[in-house]
Amino acid sequence: MRAAARLAWESDASGQPTRSELAERFGVSLEVVAHALREVKARYERLLRQEVRDQVGSEEEIEADLRALLEPRVMVAR
């Protein structure tokens, strides 16, 4: 019961698991989770960059499009 309460408390507002939850779920350290998340993010950015490159012409356009796609957005509830 305490573990479930602790996990529920650690969940972020989006309902996504926290790094602590992931570490516990997969039986690894927080450092391993952090490394894996960095790797996934880097791969995502490489793939996104390639896709954008295939759609636009110049490096300036690529950078501008990537900034627009990757900037944090504030979601407003309606």
Secondary structure in CASP SS format (residue, H / E / C, confidence):
PFRMAT SS
TARGET T0000
AUTHOR 0000-0000-0000
METHOD secondary structure of the structure
MODEL  1
M C 1.00
R H 1.00
A H 1.00
A H 1.00
A H 1.00
R H 1.00
L H 1.00
A H 1.00
W H 1.00
E H 1.00
S C 1.00
D C 1.00
A C 1.00
S C 1.00
G C 1.00
Q C 1.00
P C 1.00
T C 1.00
R H 1.00
S H 1.00
E H 1.00
L H 1.00
A H 1.00
E H 1.00
R H 1.00
F H 1.00
G C 1.00
V C 1.00
S C 1.00
L H 1.00
E H 1.00
V H 1.00
V H 1.00
A H 1.00
H H 1.00
A H 1.00
L H 1.00
R H 1.00
E H 1.00
V H 1.00
K H 1.00
A H 1.00
R H 1.00
Y H 1.00
E H 1.00
R H 1.00
L H 1.00
L H 1.00
R H 1.00
Q H 1.00
E H 1.00
V H 1.00
R H 1.00
D H 1.00
Q H 1.00
V C 1.00
G C 1.00
S C 1.00
E H 1.00
E H 1.00
E H 1.00
I H 1.00
E H 1.00
A H 1.00
D H 1.00
L H 1.00
R H 1.00
A H 1.00
L H 1.00
L H 1.00
E C 1.00
P C 1.00
R C 1.00
V C 1.00
M C 1.00
V C 1.00
A C 1.00
R C 1.00
END
